[in-house]
Amino acid sequence: SDLPFTPFPLVNTIIATGDNADPLSQTFSDTVFAIEKPFVPTTTTLDISWKVQTDSFTVSGTDTTWFAEEDETYSYNITVRNTGTLTATNVLLRDVLPDSVLNAGDTLSFAIGDLLPSASETVTVNPTVVSDLPFAPFPLVNTIITTGDNADPLSQTFSDTVFAIEKPFVPTTTTLDISWKVQTDSFTVSGTDTTWFAEEDETYSYEITIRNTGTLTATNVQLRDILPDSVLNAGDTLSFAIGDLLPSASSTISVNPTVVSDLPFAPFPLVNTIIATGDNADPLTQTFTDTVFAIEKPFGPTDIIVITTVSTDTFIVDNGDTTWFAFPGDSVCFKITVRNNGPEIASNVILTNFLPDSLFGATFGSGDTLVFNFGNMPAPSDTTVEFCAVVADSLPFYPYPLDNDVILIADNGGPVTASDTVYALEPPPVLTDISVTQFVETDSFTVENSDTTWYVARGETFTYRLKVTNERDVIAEDVVLVDYFPPILSIISGSINPPFGVLNGDSIKWDLGDFSPNETRILSFDATVPTNMPQGENLLTNRVVVQATNQDPLTLANNFAEFSVLNIVPPFREGCEFFTLDFNVFEPQNGLPLGINFELEYSREATLELLDISGYRVTTLYREVFDPGINRREWDGTTENGLQVGSGTYIVTLKTFDSKLICWKKVIIRR
């Protein structure tokens, strides 16, 4: 039963022998071929087929794709067929329902029983797609399993797919569209936009069209028109019952409002608000607005005039005619009267004022144009405009005409023109008062009855200071100062301040330029007293004069100044036998007195005094009768009144009462 291969030769060998056979052994062979036993089946095969039926499908070549909508119940047939030669016994069919159908995931079982060879059995299934797919298209995969006791294989599986899709939108509402068409006598067009105007008392018309732009019949359509302000019956609502409107059907309403005669302002927007409703409209309420602009009714011709007057501080009158003048910086005032003599209201009255060059105001400049809009002026009526301006500081020539021109115009009157002229005159010269004072700085002075006398010593250098002041609130032009100093003095040129002063012989000249209003400047220079000044009192007088090109001739008294200092050279005599001081530099704070030593031939009355460098007596040290021979006196650095003598250069003198002997020594006191 288990051939090594087939056909397998079965060779029989037969041998015959006999004692007296010839040959003794006779051999014979023959063959039978062994073949495999014919197959007798013990199992059968099952085949599954699937046929679906939906309302929607697509075909691509030989492939069909099936679709089922949400909530749709579709059907399919499952056929199991015995394709074997034996009867299939105890056949069972199971259908695993897909997700997203009702009873999703359940398994339907069908007991088919026995199936003869080539016999088949068909089962019909009717699943329903759920209404809320997780996504779409969603694959509904059916898995079908068949089993049989003698099926080979024991379990046969088959799957196929229907794609679940969303249910198409079925509208339950419709849409309403409102259009508006107006008709007035006046309008403007800008590109594709039209602006409509209606005058006061004008009746204009417009049509309102309501159209059903949806796919369902619009039911119980209502149209309301809210009338705008400033028409008769302003604010009222007009209601229109349209009823039902078939798809694409429309209904038109005509309205004829009248503009009131007294608009609050113009142009006044007449805004129509139109509201459409329907039981199944989406949205339930549809609103539309559009606007007509109400304008004033044009007025008939009227008579308008303009009257201009001007005023300045300077004018002349000749035979009843007035000519007006103004100086630079003066104020010029204009008064303009606009009058409507009637008989109609003057509409949109505008006054335009063309200012002349070289006039300036707080809110306008030279050559500006001023525009005044008076709106509507009843008849008769007038109104006035007043304004002032200032003449420029500088003008091209004199007299310079300042022409002020006006134009008056209204929608139903004019134009009317008027003009006024003011002549700008050359300004009178502006005068100033320039003054000069002077003072010096020296180390010595005396005061008597509020008069101060200043002293200088031989060889001393001191400072002259000159104060120049513009006493008025105007510019002092081209100021010149000349200082005539005593010819005996030596001037230190490097000390002249400002340095552009010119030293010329016995004078110094400064060209100081312009002085601002109330400006003050200080000038100075240093002078040195010669060492060979003659004995006695030498009065050194300095004279200065200042002048401006616009100097007021009535105030020349303060343009000149004199100042004197006094140089005193004592008539010292030679002949003292002996006269010395302990110190050339005396420092009283060190506690040592200043020793004064001198020798007299005989006893005589004399005075020891302390003079400053100018020869002024500071204090008397001793006044007595001194012994003949060597005398010594000491001084502690104070005056007769106990006051300390300050630092400086001083002269200690010895003088007899008959003035026949005067001796002196210089000492420097340093504190």
Secondary structure, DSSP 8 states (H G I E B T S, - for coil): ---SSSSEEEEEEEEEE-TT-SSSEEEEEEEEEE---------B-EEEEEEEE-SEEEEETTEEEEEEETT-B-EEEEEEEE-SSS-EEEEEEEEE--TTBTTTT-EEEEEEEEE-TT-EEEEEE--BB-SS-SSSSEEEEEEEEEE-TTBSSSEEEEEEEEEEE--------B-EEEEEEEE-SEEEEETTEEEEEEETT-B-EEEEEEEE-SSS-EEEEEEEEE--TTBTTTT-EEEEEEEEE-TT-EEEEEE--BB-SS-SSSSEEEEEEEEEE-TTBSSSEEEEEEEEEEE-------EEEEEEEEE-SEEEEETTEEEEEE-TT-EEEEEEEEEEEESS-EEEEEEEEE--TTEE-SS--TT-EEEEEEEEE-SSEEEEEEEEEEE-S--SSSSEEEEEEEEEEETTEEEEEEEEEEEE-------B-EEEEEEEE-SEEEEETTEEEEE--TT-EEEEEEEEEE-SSS-EEEEEEEEE--TTSEEEEEEEESTT-EEETTEEEEEEEEE-TT-EEEEEEEEE--TT--SEEEEEEEEEEEE-TTB-GGG-GGGEEEEEEEEEE-------SEEEES-SEE-GGGS--EEEEEEESS-EEEEEEEEETTS-EEEEEEEEEE-SEEEEEEE-SB-TTS-B--SEEEEEEEEETTSS-EEEEEEEE--
